[in-house]
Amino acid sequence: MTYHLVVEVLPKDGMLDPQGDAVQASLAALGFDQASAVRVGRLISLTVQAASADQAVQLGEQMANALLANPVMETYRLAVHAT
Amino acid sequence: MTYHLVVEVLPKDGMLDPQGDAVQASLAALGFDQASAVRVGRLISLTVQAASADQAVQLGEQMANALLANPVMETYRLAVHAT
């Protein structure tokens, strides 16, 4: 069966995030000074062939740990949708 | 009130996504050949001060259109959570 995986990768709390700081400064310069705690991460969307949703989740975790996220500096969240 | 916004930005369907192609090739090289249709985008997480959830959504859309996403090449999805 085909499953749609979405992996959301963000810098860990406490890690410096210069990209987030730059976006926050740009937002403030555009007048959006209500915005704070801006963090910038990656979003990876993919489809996998798997026998079950459990297997799709397991595959997603293996892929996230092997390539998609850096476990030292980043956290990730995984969502699985049947398609 | 404080709201937590998450903006998910992905290349539009049909747009070339060389980063996604590179990730898919790397996944395949690691043995994850079940993965296909890999797309790589950005995730922006931020908090805003707003009077209502409606106003927070409106602010998020304005920020996405002004800075966070490129409407020519990218689509975005906005989620609002009360904190």
Backbone of each chain as nested JSON, in Angstrom:
{
  "chains": [
    {"id": "A", "residues": [
      {"number": 1, "name": "MET", "atoms": {"N": [0.833, -1.199, 0.0], "CA": [0.0, 0.0, 0.0], "C": [0.865, 1.246, 0.0]}},
      {"number": 2, "name": "THR", "atoms": {"N": [0.283, 2.342, -0.459], "CA": [1.041, 3.588, -0.56], "C": [0.693, 4.501, 0.607]}},
      {"number": 3, "name": "TYR", "atoms": {"N": [1.702, 5.009, 1.271], "CA": [1.504, 5.952, 2.367], "C": [2.236, 7.245, 2.061]}},
      {"number": 4, "name": "HIS", "atoms": {"N": [1.654, 8.338, 2.525], "CA": [2.271, 9.649, 2.358], "C": [2.907, 10.034, 3.689]}},
      {"number": 5, "name": "LEU", "atoms": {"N": [4.206, 10.287, 3.675], "CA": [4.898, 10.671, 4.906], "C": [5.278, 12.144, 4.839]}},
      {"number": 6, "name": "VAL", "atoms": {"N": [5.129, 12.837, 5.958], "CA": [5.627, 14.203, 6.08], "C": [6.559, 14.246, 7.29]}},
      {"number": 7, "name": "VAL", "atoms": {"N": [7.795, 14.656, 7.053], "CA": [8.782, 14.762, 8.127], "C": [9.058, 16.244, 8.358]}},
      {"number": 8, "name": "GLU", "atoms": {"N": [8.78, 16.699, 9.566], "CA": [9.021, 18.096, 9.937], "C": [10.279, 18.15, 10.789]}},
      {"number": 9, "name": "VAL", "atoms": {"N": [11.292, 18.853, 10.33], "CA": [12.58, 18.915, 11.026], "C": [12.797, 20.34, 11.523]}},
      {"number": 10, "name": "LEU", "atoms": {"N": [13.065, 20.485, 12.821], "CA": [13.329, 21.81, 13.401], "C": [14.585, 21.737, 14.256]}},
      {"number": 11, "name": "PRO", "atoms": {"N": [15.323, 22.857, 14.372], "CA": [16.458, 22.872, 15.297], "C": [15.954, 22.615, 16.712]}},
      {"number": 12, "name": "LYS", "atoms": {"N": [16.742, 21.864, 17.497], "CA": [16.346, 21.583, 18.879], "C": [16.197, 22.871, 19.669]}},
      {"number": 13, "name": "ASP", "atoms": {"N": [15.297, 22.863, 20.641], "CA": [15.197, 23.995, 21.564], "C": [16.568, 24.256, 22.166]}},
      {"number": 14, "name": "GLY", "atoms": {"N": [16.956, 25.518, 22.198], "CA": [18.237, 25.858, 22.791], "C": [19.35, 25.945, 21.769]}},
      {"number": 15, "name": "MET", "atoms": {"N": [19.184, 25.292, 20.612], "CA": [20.188, 25.438, 19.554], "C": [20.035, 26.815, 18.933]}},
      {"number": 16, "name": "LEU", "atoms": {"N": [21.141, 27.448, 18.62], "CA": [21.084, 28.698, 17.875], "C": [20.436, 28.444, 16.516]}},
      {"number": 17, "name": "ASP", "atoms": {"N": [19.65, 29.413, 16.044], "CA": [18.991, 29.277, 14.746], "C": [19.143, 30.599, 13.987]}},
      {"number": 18, "name": "PRO", "atoms": {"N": [20.321, 30.809, 13.387], "CA": [20.552, 32.097, 12.717], "C": [19.557, 32.37, 11.593]}},
      {"number": 19, "name": "GLN", "atoms": {"N": [19.104, 31.304, 10.922], "CA": [18.125, 31.509, 9.847], "C": [16.805, 32.026, 10.424]}},
      {"number": 20, "name": "GLY", "atoms": {"N": [16.402, 31.45, 11.558], "CA": [15.195, 31.932, 12.217], "C": [15.342, 33.374, 12.687]}},
      {"number": 21, "name": "ASP", "atoms": {"N": [16.514, 33.703, 13.231], "CA": [16.749, 35.081, 13.666], "C": [16.671, 36.038, 12.487]}},
      {"number": 22, "name": "ALA", "atoms": {"N": [17.236, 35.623, 11.322], "CA": [17.213, 36.481, 10.133], "C": [15.777, 36.692, 9.654]}},
      {"number": 23, "name": "VAL", "atoms": {"N": [14.982, 35.619, 9.668], "CA": [13.584, 35.749, 9.234], "C": [12.824, 36.661, 10.193]}},
      {"number": 24, "name": "GLN", "atoms": {"N": [13.068, 36.492, 11.497], "CA": [12.378, 37.346, 12.468], "C": [12.734, 38.822, 12.257]}},
      {"number": 25, "name": "ALA", "atoms": {"N": [14.026, 39.1, 11.995], "CA": [14.435, 40.486, 11.75], "C": [13.781, 41.025, 10.481]}},
      {"number": 26, "name": "SER", "atoms": {"N": [13.701, 40.188, 9.435], "CA": [13.075, 40.639, 8.187], "C": [11.584, 40.893, 8.391]}},
      {"number": 27, "name": "LEU", "atoms": {"N": [10.926, 40.01, 9.159], "CA": [9.504, 40.217, 9.44], "C": [9.304, 41.537, 10.184]}},
      {"number": 28, "name": "ALA", "atoms": {"N": [10.161, 41.791, 11.196], "CA": [10.04, 43.037, 11.96], "C": [10.242, 44.238, 11.039]}},
      {"number": 29, "name": "ALA", "atoms": {"N": [11.206, 44.125, 10.099], "CA": [11.47, 45.233, 9.18], "C": [10.275, 45.488, 8.26]}},
      {"number": 30, "name": "LEU", "atoms": {"N": [9.488, 44.437, 8.013], "CA": [8.287, 44.599, 7.172], "C": [7.078, 45.03, 7.999]}},
      {"number": 31, "name": "GLY", "atoms": {"N": [7.255, 45.221, 9.294], "CA": [6.166, 45.685, 10.141], "C": [5.505, 44.601, 10.966]}},
      {"number": 32, "name": "PHE", "atoms": {"N": [5.963, 43.346, 10.789], "CA": [5.356, 42.247, 11.549], "C": [6.098, 42.072, 12.869]}},
      {"number": 33, "name": "ASP", "atoms": {"N": [5.984, 43.071, 13.761], "CA": [6.734, 42.953, 15.01], "C": [5.967, 42.17, 16.072]}},
      {"number": 34, "name": "GLN", "atoms": {"N": [4.802, 41.606, 15.693], "CA": [4.093, 40.697, 16.614], "C": [4.731, 39.308, 16.624]}},
      {"number": 35, "name": "ALA", "atoms": {"N": [5.608, 39.032, 15.643], "CA": [6.165, 37.687, 15.51], "C": [7.38, 37.517, 16.415]}},
      {"number": 36, "name": "SER", "atoms": {"N": [7.44, 36.4, 17.112], "CA": [8.614, 36.103, 17.937], "C": [8.882, 34.603, 17.901]}},
      {"number": 37, "name": "ALA", "atoms": {"N": [10.001, 34.211, 18.475], "CA": [10.388, 32.791, 18.549], "C": [10.341, 32.128, 17.179]}},
      {"number": 38, "name": "VAL", "atoms": {"N": [10.875, 32.812, 16.176], "CA": [10.847, 32.261, 14.817], "C": [11.94, 31.206, 14.673]}},
      {"number": 39, "name": "ARG", "atoms": {"N": [11.542, 30.03, 14.223], "CA": [12.484, 28.935, 13.974], "C": [12.257, 28.475, 12.534]}},
      {"number": 40, "name": "VAL", "atoms": {"N": [13.338, 28.21, 11.825], "CA": [13.211, 27.738, 10.445], "C": [13.77, 26.326, 10.351]}},
      {"number": 41, "name": "GLY", "atoms": {"N": [12.99, 25.436, 9.774], "CA": [13.42, 24.056, 9.607], "C": [13.104, 23.559, 8.219]}},
      {"number": 42, "name": "ARG", "atoms": {"N": [13.115, 22.247, 8.057], "CA": [12.841, 21.646, 6.753], "C": [11.577, 20.809, 6.823]}},
      {"number": 43, "name": "LEU", "atoms": {"N": [10.963, 20.679, 5.655], "CA": [9.786, 19.832, 5.523], "C": [10.076, 18.862, 4.396]}},
      {"number": 44, "name": "ILE", "atoms": {"N": [9.983, 17.572, 4.661], "CA": [10.217, 16.592, 3.605], "C": [8.937, 15.79, 3.424]}},
      {"number": 45, "name": "SER", "atoms": {"N": [8.41, 15.824, 2.202], "CA": [7.181, 15.116, 1.868], "C": [7.536, 13.996, 0.906]}},
      {"number": 46, "name": "LEU", "atoms": {"N": [7.073, 12.789, 1.192], "CA": [7.398, 11.677, 0.29], "C": [6.333, 10.596, 0.378]}},
      {"number": 47, "name": "THR", "atoms": {"N": [6.321, 9.712, -0.595], "CA": [5.435, 8.549, -0.528], "C": [6.297, 7.306, -0.396]}},
      {"number": 48, "name": "VAL", "atoms": {"N": [5.784, 6.339, 0.368], "CA": [6.488, 5.06, 0.495], "C": [5.509, 3.919, 0.243]}},
      {"number": 49, "name": "GLN", "atoms": {"N": [6.057, 2.813, -0.238], "CA": [5.323, 1.559, -0.341], "C": [5.601, 0.786, 0.932]}},
      {"number": 50, "name": "ALA", "atoms": {"N": [4.534, 0.398, 1.65], "CA": [4.734, -0.37, 2.87], "C": [3.525, -1.27, 3.082]}},
      {"number": 51, "name": "ALA", "atoms": {"N": [3.732, -2.337, 3.855], "CA": [2.667, -3.311, 4.067], "C": [1.605, -2.785, 5.025]}},
      {"number": 52, "name": "SER", "atoms": {"N": [1.999, -1.895, 5.931], "CA": [1.056, -1.385, 6.926], "C": [1.493, 0.001, 7.348]}},
      {"number": 53, "name": "ALA", "atoms": {"N": [0.601, 0.731, 8.023], "CA": [0.956, 2.055, 8.516], "C": [2.101, 1.961, 9.515]}},
      {"number": 54, "name": "ASP", "atoms": {"N": [2.093, 0.899, 10.339], "CA": [3.192, 0.711, 11.294], "C": [4.533, 0.609, 10.576]}},
      {"number": 55, "name": "GLN", "atoms": {"N": [4.533, -0.152, 9.484], "CA": [5.779, -0.32, 8.74], "C": [6.182, 1.008, 8.098]}},
      {"number": 56, "name": "ALA", "atoms": {"N": [5.188, 1.785, 7.639], "CA": [5.492, 3.088, 7.04], "C": [6.113, 4.024, 8.074]}},
      {"number": 57, "name": "VAL", "atoms": {"N": [5.576, 3.996, 9.303], "CA": [6.139, 4.834, 10.37], "C": [7.584, 4.408, 10.661]}},
      {"number": 58, "name": "GLN", "atoms": {"N": [7.791, 3.092, 10.718], "CA": [9.126, 2.573, 11.007], "C": [10.111, 2.996, 9.92]}},
      {"number": 59, "name": "LEU", "atoms": {"N": [9.685, 2.868, 8.657], "CA": [10.522, 3.324, 7.535], "C": [10.838, 4.808, 7.654]}},
      {"number": 60, "name": "GLY", "atoms": {"N": [9.803, 5.608, 7.981], "CA": [10.001, 7.042, 8.094], "C": [11.009, 7.374, 9.181]}},
      {"number": 61, "name": "GLU", "atoms": {"N": [10.925, 6.668, 10.316], "CA": [11.886, 6.926, 11.395], "C": [13.297, 6.539, 10.976]}},
      {"number": 62, "name": "GLN", "atoms": {"N": [13.414, 5.404, 10.286], "CA": [14.747, 4.994, 9.819], "C": [15.318, 6.029, 8.848]}},
      {"number": 63, "name": "MET", "atoms": {"N": [14.476, 6.516, 7.926], "CA": [14.957, 7.504, 6.942], "C": [15.317, 8.812, 7.631]}},
      {"number": 64, "name": "ALA", "atoms": {"N": [14.51, 9.213, 8.616], "CA": [14.793, 10.467, 9.323], "C": [16.112, 10.365, 10.07]}},
      {"number": 65, "name": "ASN", "atoms": {"N": [16.332, 9.23, 10.749], "CA": [17.573, 9.088, 11.513], "C": [18.793, 8.92, 10.62]}},
      {"number": 66, "name": "ALA", "atoms": {"N": [18.602, 8.32, 9.438], "CA": [19.747, 8.041, 8.578], "C": [20.133, 9.245, 7.737]}},
      {"number": 67, "name": "LEU", "atoms": {"N": [19.137, 10.076, 7.347], "CA": [19.459, 11.105, 6.356], "C": [18.717, 12.422, 6.553]}},
      {"number": 68, "name": "LEU", "atoms": {"N": [17.431, 12.351, 6.914], "CA": [16.607, 13.555, 6.779], "C": [16.818, 14.551, 7.908]}},
      {"number": 69, "name": "ALA", "atoms": {"N": [17.164, 14.059, 9.095], "CA": [17.384, 14.961, 10.23], "C": [18.744, 14.65, 10.85]}},
      {"number": 70, "name": "ASN", "atoms": {"N": [19.33, 15.64, 11.47], "CA": [20.583, 15.466, 12.2], "C": [20.231, 15.352, 13.68]}},
      {"number": 71, "name": "PRO", "atoms": {"N": [20.245, 14.135, 14.238], "CA": [19.733, 13.95, 15.605], "C": [20.515, 14.714, 16.669]}},
      {"number": 72, "name": "VAL", "atoms": {"N": [21.728, 15.167, 16.344], "CA": [22.498, 15.94, 17.32], "C": [21.9, 17.336, 17.498]}},
      {"number": 73, "name": "MET", "atoms": {"N": [21.467, 17.935, 16.385], "CA": [21.057, 19.335, 16.418], "C": [19.575, 19.55, 16.15]}},
      {"number": 74, "name": "GLU", "atoms": {"N": [18.888, 18.527, 15.673], "CA": [17.512, 18.73, 15.215], "C": [16.564, 17.705, 15.818]}},
      {"number": 75, "name": "THR", "atoms": {"N": [15.315, 18.098, 15.921], "CA": [14.266, 17.143, 16.25], "C": [13.372, 16.998, 15.034]}},
      {"number": 76, "name": "TYR", "atoms": {"N": [12.666, 15.879, 14.949], "CA": [11.726, 15.738, 13.834], "C": [10.414, 15.179, 14.337]}},
      {"number": 77, "name": "ARG", "atoms": {"N": [9.387, 15.441, 13.54], "CA": [8.065, 14.903, 13.804], "C": [7.598, 14.259, 12.52]}},
      {"number": 78, "name": "LEU", "atoms": {"N": [6.968, 13.123, 12.651], "CA": [6.622, 12.316, 11.489], "C": [5.107, 12.167, 11.437]}},
      {"number": 79, "name": "ALA", "atoms": {"N": [4.508, 12.46, 10.28], "CA": [3.08, 12.213, 10.098], "C": [2.907, 11.234, 8.949]}},
      {"number": 80, "name": "VAL", "atoms": {"N": [2.002, 10.27, 9.12], "CA": [1.734, 9.275, 8.083], "C": [0.272, 9.367, 7.674]}},
      {"number": 81, "name": "HIS", "atoms": {"N": [0.028, 9.466, 6.371], "CA": [-1.336, 9.486, 5.841], "C": [-1.48, 8.345, 4.844]}},
      {"number": 82, "name": "ALA", "atoms": {"N": [-2.562, 7.583, 4.937], "CA": [-2.867, 6.608, 3.888], "C": [-3.355, 7.388, 2.662]}},
      {"number": 83, "name": "THR", "atoms": {"N": [-2.969, 6.936, 1.484], "CA": [-3.408, 7.67, 0.268], "C": [-4.358, 6.825, -0.568]}}
    ]},
    {"id": "B", "residues": [
      {"number": 1, "name": "MET", "atoms": {"N": [-3.6, 37.786, 22.842], "CA": [-3.349, 36.374, 23.123], "C": [-2.217, 35.862, 22.239]}},
      {"number": 2, "name": "THR", "atoms": {"N": [-1.583, 34.796, 22.695], "CA": [-0.443, 34.25, 21.955], "C": [-0.887, 33.039, 21.138]}},
      {"number": 3, "name": "TYR", "atoms": {"N": [-0.545, 33.041, 19.873], "CA": [-0.843, 31.913, 19.005], "C": [0.449, 31.38, 18.414]}},
      {"number": 4, "name": "HIS", "atoms": {"N": [0.472, 30.077, 18.219], "CA": [1.627, 29.437, 17.589], "C": [1.266, 29.147, 16.138]}},
      {"number": 5, "name": "LEU", "atoms": {"N": [2.06, 29.687, 15.219], "CA": [1.821, 29.458, 13.791], "C": [2.882, 28.516, 13.232]}},
      {"number": 6, "name": "VAL", "atoms": {"N": [2.452, 27.615, 12.365], "CA": [3.388, 26.781, 11.609], "C": [3.073, 26.962, 10.134]}},
      {"number": 7, "name": "VAL", "atoms": {"N": [4.072, 27.386, 9.375], "CA": [3.908, 27.588, 7.937], "C": [4.721, 26.523, 7.22]}},
      {"number": 8, "name": "GLU", "atoms": {"N": [4.03, 25.687, 6.441], "CA": [4.694, 24.629, 5.668], "C": [4.784, 25.082, 4.228]}},
      {"number": 9, "name": "VAL", "atoms": {"N": [5.989, 25.208, 3.704], "CA": [6.197, 25.716, 2.347], "C": [6.761, 24.584, 1.493]}},
      {"number": 10, "name": "LEU", "atoms": {"N": [6.119, 24.286, 0.359], "CA": [6.612, 23.246, -0.556], "C": [6.632, 23.792, -1.977]}},
      {"number": 11, "name": "PRO", "atoms": {"N": [7.538, 23.292, -2.816], "CA": [7.5, 23.687, -4.23], "C": [6.165, 23.261, -4.841]}},
      {"number": 12, "name": "LYS", "atoms": {"N": [5.618, 24.097, -5.732], "CA": [4.351, 23.748, -6.379], "C": [4.477, 22.447, -7.156]}},
      {"number": 13, "name": "ASP", "atoms": {"N": [3.363, 21.697, -7.258], "CA": [3.353, 20.516, -8.121], "C": [3.788, 20.934, -9.519]}},
      {"number": 14, "name": "GLY", "atoms": {"N": [4.653, 20.155, -10.111], "CA": [5.087, 20.46, -11.468], "C": [6.368, 21.27, -11.506]}},
      {"number": 15, "name": "MET", "atoms": {"N": [6.678, 21.975, -10.376], "CA": [7.955, 22.686, -10.327], "C": [9.069, 21.662, -10.127]}},
      {"number": 16, "name": "LEU", "atoms": {"N": [10.17, 21.859, -10.809], "CA": [11.335, 21.021, -10.562], "C": [11.774, 21.192, -9.113]}},
      {"number": 17, "name": "ASP", "atoms": {"N": [12.239, 20.102, -8.496], "CA": [12.691, 20.172, -7.109], "C": [14.008, 19.408, -7.003]}},
      {"number": 18, "name": "PRO", "atoms": {"N": [15.109, 20.021, -7.423], "CA": [16.394, 19.312, -7.421], "C": [16.803, 18.823, -6.037]}},
      {"number": 19, "name": "GLN", "atoms": {"N": [16.425, 19.574, -4.98], "CA": [16.759, 19.14, -3.626], "C": [16.014, 17.835, -3.296]}},
      {"number": 20, "name": "GLY", "atoms": {"N": [14.732, 17.797, -3.677], "CA": [13.955, 16.578, -3.472], "C": [14.531, 15.405, -4.251]}},
      {"number": 21, "name": "ASP", "atoms": {"N": [14.96, 15.664, -5.505], "CA": [15.551, 14.591, -6.31], "C": [16.833, 14.084, -5.657]}},
      {"number": 22, "name": "ALA", "atoms": {"N": [17.634, 15.017, -5.116], "CA": [18.896, 14.62, -4.47], "C": [18.617, 13.77, -3.233]}},
      {"number": 23, "name": "VAL", "atoms": {"N": [17.618, 14.181, -2.432], "CA": [17.283, 13.402, -1.232], "C": [16.781, 12.017, -1.628]}},
      {"number": 24, "name": "GLN", "atoms": {"N": [15.946, 11.966, -2.675], "CA": [15.438, 10.662, -3.113], "C": [16.584, 9.749, -3.57]}},
      {"number": 25, "name": "ALA", "atoms": {"N": [17.551, 10.312, -4.312], "CA": [18.692, 9.514, -4.767], "C": [19.516, 9.038, -3.571]}},
      {"number": 26, "name": "SER", "atoms": {"N": [19.696, 9.909, -2.565], "CA": [20.462, 9.512, -1.382], "C": [19.73, 8.434, -0.597]}},
      {"number": 27, "name": "LEU", "atoms": {"N": [18.403, 8.574, -0.487], "CA": [17.626, 7.532, 0.204], "C": [17.775, 6.201, -0.519]}},
      {"number": 28, "name": "ALA", "atoms": {"N": [17.677, 6.225, -1.859], "CA": [17.803, 4.986, -2.628], "C": [19.186, 4.382, -2.421]}},
      {"number": 29, "name": "ALA", "atoms": {"N": [20.219, 5.234, -2.372], "CA": [21.588, 4.732, -2.174], "C": [21.742, 4.091, -0.802]}},
      {"number": 30, "name": "LEU", "atoms": {"N": [20.935, 4.536, 0.166], "CA": [20.974, 3.949, 1.513], "C": [20.069, 2.722, 1.628]}},
      {"number": 31, "name": "GLY", "atoms": {"N": [19.409, 2.362, 0.535], "CA": [18.565, 1.172, 0.543], "C": [17.08, 1.459, 0.675]}},
      {"number": 32, "name": "PHE", "atoms": {"N": [16.713, 2.736, 0.797], "CA": [15.289, 3.083, 0.942], "C": [14.683, 3.318, -0.444]}},
      {"number": 33, "name": "ASP", "atoms": {"N": [14.599, 2.235, -1.249], "CA": [14.086, 2.436, -2.597], "C": [12.563, 2.376, -2.641]}},
      {"number": 34, "name": "GLN", "atoms": {"N": [11.925, 2.255, -1.458], "CA": [10.459, 2.342, -1.408], "C": [9.987, 3.79, -1.483]}},
      {"number": 35, "name": "ALA", "atoms": {"N": [10.918, 4.751, -1.308], "CA": [10.515, 6.157, -1.243], "C": [10.434, 6.745, -2.637]}},
      {"number": 36, "name": "SER", "atoms": {"N": [9.375, 7.511, -2.892], "CA": [9.255, 8.195, -4.182], "C": [8.573, 9.538, -3.956]}},
      {"number": 37, "name": "ALA", "atoms": {"N": [8.518, 10.33, -5.01], "CA": [7.869, 11.643, -4.964], "C": [8.376, 12.481, -3.794]}},
      {"number": 38, "name": "VAL", "atoms": {"N": [9.69, 12.489, -3.601], "CA": [10.273, 13.242, -2.489], "C": [10.313, 14.734, -2.847]}},
      {"number": 39, "name": "ARG", "atoms": {"N": [9.765, 15.549, -1.973], "CA": [9.783, 17.001, -2.147], "C": [10.359, 17.596, -0.867]}},
      {"number": 40, "name": "VAL", "atoms": {"N": [11.211, 18.58, -1.021], "CA": [11.803, 19.222, 0.148], "C": [11.353, 20.678, 0.201]}},
      {"number": 41, "name": "GLY", "atoms": {"N": [10.863, 21.086, 1.335], "CA": [10.416, 22.46, 1.512], "C": [10.919, 23.021, 2.832]}},
      {"number": 42, "name": "ARG", "atoms": {"N": [10.287, 24.1, 3.255], "CA": [10.693, 24.751, 4.504], "C": [9.554, 24.693, 5.513]}},
      {"number": 43, "name": "LEU", "atoms": {"N": [9.953, 24.761, 6.769], "CA": [8.982, 24.797, 7.852], "C": [9.333, 26.004, 8.699]}},
      {"number": 44, "name": "ILE", "atoms": {"N": [8.388, 26.903, 8.894], "CA": [8.647, 28.075, 9.732], "C": [7.687, 28.022, 10.908]}},
      {"number": 45, "name": "SER", "atoms": {"N": [8.243, 28.015, 12.093], "CA": [7.46, 27.962, 13.321], "C": [7.644, 29.297, 14.041]}},
      {"number": 46, "name": "LEU", "atoms": {"N": [6.557, 29.931, 14.451], "CA": [6.688, 31.213, 15.153], "C": [5.491, 31.443, 16.057]}},
      {"number": 47, "name": "THR", "atoms": {"N": [5.628, 32.374, 16.979], "CA": [4.494, 32.778, 17.795], "C": [4.136, 34.214, 17.448]}},
      {"number": 48, "name": "VAL", "atoms": {"N": [2.838, 34.505, 17.487], "CA": [2.391, 35.883, 17.25], "C": [1.435, 36.305, 18.356]}},
      {"number": 49, "name": "GLN", "atoms": {"N": [1.413, 37.586, 18.606], "CA": [0.411, 38.196, 19.479], "C": [-0.738, 38.665, 18.59]}},
      {"number": 50, "name": "ALA", "atoms": {"N": [-1.952, 38.208, 18.877], "CA": [-3.102, 38.618, 18.07], "C": [-4.337, 38.605, 18.951]}},
      {"number": 51, "name": "ALA", "atoms": {"N": [-5.351, 39.37, 18.529], "CA": [-6.564, 39.489, 19.333], "C": [-7.439, 38.249, 19.231]}},
      {"number": 52, "name": "SER", "atoms": {"N": [-7.342, 37.524, 18.1], "CA": [-8.19, 36.353, 17.897], "C": [-7.474, 35.392, 16.965]}},
      {"number": 53, "name": "ALA", "atoms": {"N": [-7.977, 34.156, 16.904], "CA": [-7.378, 33.176, 15.988], "C": [-7.521, 33.655, 14.553]}},
      {"number": 54, "name": "ASP", "atoms": {"N": [-8.664, 34.277, 14.231], "CA": [-8.853, 34.809, 12.877], "C": [-7.759, 35.81, 12.525]}},
      {"number": 55, "name": "GLN", "atoms": {"N": [-7.473, 36.683, 13.485], "CA": [-6.45, 37.681, 13.211], "C": [-5.071, 37.025, 13.083]}},
      {"number": 56, "name": "ALA", "atoms": {"N": [-4.824, 35.969, 13.873], "CA": [-3.55, 35.255, 13.774], "C": [-3.405, 34.607, 12.397]}},
      {"number": 57, "name": "VAL", "atoms": {"N": [-4.504, 34.026, 11.887], "CA": [-4.468, 33.417, 10.548], "C": [-4.167, 34.475, 9.498]}},
      {"number": 58, "name": "GLN", "atoms": {"N": [-4.849, 35.633, 9.649], "CA": [-4.666, 36.708, 8.673], "C": [-3.206, 37.189, 8.687]}},
      {"number": 59, "name": "LEU", "atoms": {"N": [-2.662, 37.371, 9.887], "CA": [-1.253, 37.754, 10.016], "C": [-0.341, 36.714, 9.374]}},
      {"number": 60, "name": "GLY", "atoms": {"N": [-0.623, 35.455, 9.626], "CA": [0.202, 34.386, 9.056], "C": [0.17, 34.421, 7.547]}},
      {"number": 61, "name": "GLU", "atoms": {"N": [-1.022, 34.658, 6.964], "CA": [-1.117, 34.705, 5.508], "C": [-0.344, 35.897, 4.956]}},
      {"number": 62, "name": "GLN", "atoms": {"N": [-0.463, 37.038, 5.649], "CA": [0.285, 38.217, 5.196], "C": [1.783, 37.965, 5.251]}},
      {"number": 63, "name": "MET", "atoms": {"N": [2.257, 37.34, 6.343], "CA": [3.692, 37.074, 6.464], "C": [4.144, 36.07, 5.416]}},
      {"number": 64, "name": "ALA", "atoms": {"N": [3.307, 35.047, 5.163], "CA": [3.691, 34.041, 4.158], "C": [3.795, 34.679, 2.779]}},
      {"number": 65, "name": "ASN", "atoms": {"N": [2.832, 35.522, 2.435], "CA": [2.847, 36.131, 1.104], "C": [3.954, 37.171, 0.969]}},
      {"number": 66, "name": "ALA", "atoms": {"N": [4.289, 37.851, 2.073], "CA": [5.281, 38.919, 1.993], "C": [6.706, 38.388, 2.039]}},
      {"number": 67, "name": "LEU", "atoms": {"N": [6.934, 37.29, 2.766], "CA": [8.327, 36.888, 2.998], "C": [8.559, 35.378, 3.019]}},
      {"number": 68, "name": "LEU", "atoms": {"N": [7.654, 34.641, 3.653], "CA": [8.006, 33.255, 3.994], "C": [7.932, 32.308, 2.807]}},
      {"number": 69, "name": "ALA", "atoms": {"N": [7.034, 32.591, 1.858], "CA": [6.896, 31.728, 0.685], "C": [6.994, 32.585, -0.569]}},
      {"number": 70, "name": "ASN", "atoms": {"N": [7.425, 31.962, -1.658], "CA": [7.456, 32.63, -2.953], "C": [6.227, 32.165, -3.727]}},
      {"number": 71, "name": "PRO", "atoms": {"N": [5.187, 32.993, -3.84], "CA": [3.928, 32.51, -4.419], "C": [4.036, 32.085, -5.883]}},
      {"number": 72, "name": "VAL", "atoms": {"N": [5.118, 32.469, -6.555], "CA": [5.289, 32.046, -7.954], "C": [5.659, 30.565, -8.021]}},
      {"number": 73, "name": "MET", "atoms": {"N": [6.495, 30.119, -7.098], "CA": [7.053, 28.771, -7.205], "C": [6.618, 27.846, -6.086]}},
      {"number": 74, "name": "GLU", "atoms": {"N": [6.016, 28.392, -5.035], "CA": [5.765, 27.578, -3.852], "C": [4.309, 27.704, -3.392]}},
      {"number": 75, "name": "THR", "atoms": {"N": [3.85, 26.678, -2.731], "CA": [2.572, 26.754, -2.035], "C": [2.858, 26.679, -0.542]}},
      {"number": 76, "name": "TYR", "atoms": {"N": [1.936, 27.185, 0.263], "CA": [2.146, 27.047, 1.701], "C": [0.846, 26.623, 2.362]}},
      {"number": 77, "name": "ARG", "atoms": {"N": [1.0, 26.05, 3.532], "CA": [-0.127, 25.662, 4.359], "C": [0.131, 26.223, 5.735]}},
      {"number": 78, "name": "LEU", "atoms": {"N": [-0.906, 26.751, 6.35], "CA": [-0.763, 27.483, 7.602], "C": [-1.566, 26.768, 8.682]}},
      {"number": 79, "name": "ALA", "atoms": {"N": [-0.935, 26.499, 9.812], "CA": [-1.66, 25.936, 10.948], "C": [-1.543, 26.9, 12.122]}},
      {"number": 80, "name": "VAL", "atoms": {"N": [-2.639, 27.109, 12.839], "CA": [-2.647, 28.004, 13.991], "C": [-3.043, 27.201, 15.22]}},
      {"number": 81, "name": "HIS", "atoms": {"N": [-2.251, 27.321, 16.272], "CA": [-2.573, 26.676, 17.545], "C": [-2.622, 27.738, 18.633]}},
      {"number": 82, "name": "ALA", "atoms": {"N": [-3.647, 27.714, 19.465], "CA": [-3.648, 28.575, 20.643], "C": [-2.653, 27.998, 21.648]}},
      {"number": 83, "name": "THR", "atoms": {"N": [-1.935, 28.848, 22.346], "CA": [-0.951, 28.326, 23.315], "C": [-1.357, 28.721, 24.727]}}
    ]}
  ]
}
